[in-house]
Amino acid sequence: MAELSPLQLRIIERLFAAGCRPLTLAPYENGVCLRRGECAAVLAPVANGGFRLLAPPSYLVEGRLSVLLRRGNREFFVWKSSEVEATAERRAELEQFRRELSALLEEGGPQ
């Protein structure tokens, strides 16, 4: 990954202050992967000095980004053959992470 700009470093500092921590996720080694609780997102630096979402915020299943699937009347976060039920609490955690991440990135300028 290229060296981060001063603006990008300030954004990373704000994300860390908000409880985000670095995470390594294949195949996103060239992105900035962040985790808070059981949620994660992948950011990519952009030319103007900010970040854009490379992979949208997702709930982690076995430490991997999951997809939300509906089966009948129930929803699940799924990664390969592993899944966890998308309970109201888990969906709320993901939505809060998504909102706060978006706000922190917008504070850093254009994405």
N, C-alpha and C positions, 0 to 999 in steps of 0.2 A: 504494500500500500504506500502511496505517496505520502510525503510529510504533510501533516495537518496545518492549516492556516491558523493565525491567532483567533479568528472568529470561530473556527471549528473547535479549537481547544476550549474556548469559553463555553460553547454549547455542550461539549463533553463534561466540563466541570459542573454545569447546571444539571445535567442528567445524573451525574454521580451524586450531587447534593440531594436530588430527588429520590435517591435510593437505587438507581440503576447500577448494575455491575457488568463488567465485560464477560463475554461468553464466546467460546469457539464453536462454530457450527459448520460442518461440512454441508454443502459445497460453498459456503460463504466466507472463506478465509480472507478474501480481499475486501470484505465489507466490515463495518463496525457493528458487531453483534452485541446487543445489550439485553440484560435480563433484570427483571424486578419481580420478586416472588416467583410465581409459576408462569409468568408471561415473558415473551421476548420479541424483539424486532431486529431487523437488519437494516442498517443505514449505509448509504453510499455518499462519499463526498462529491460535491458539485463544484464546478468552476468558479462560481461567485463566492465561494467560501462557506456555504452552508452545507446542509445534508438533504438527501431525499430518501424516502423509504425504498429500499431494494426488495425487502420482503415485509409484508404488512404485519402488524402485531398479531401474535398467535399465542395460544396456550401451549405450554410444553408438555409433551408426553414422552416419558423416558429420555428427557433432555433434548428432545427434537421438536421442531416446529410441527404443529398439527394442522389438520383441516377440520372444519365443523361439518358433520354429516347428520342428516335426519334419518331416523329409522322408525317408521310408524309415528307415534306421538312423542318420541324421545329424541334428544340430540346428544351427540357424542363428539369429543375431540379425538381424532384418530391420527396415528402415525403407524404406517405399515399395518401389522396385525395387532398392535396395541391400541387401547382406547380407554378413555375415562368419560364418565357421563358429564355432559355439559350442564351441570347444576346451575341454579340461579346464582349461587355464590361465585362459582367459577366464571360464569358469563359476566357478572358484575365486576370481578377483578380484572378481566380482560378489557372490558369497556372503560373502566377507570384508567387503566394503563394506556389505552389507545388515546383517550382524551388528553391526559396529562403529557404524553409524549408529543402529540400534535401541538399542544400549546407551547411546550418547551422548544420545539423546532421552529415554530412560527416566530418566537421571540428572537431567534437567531437570524432572521431575515428571510429572503425568498428561498424556496426549496427547489 
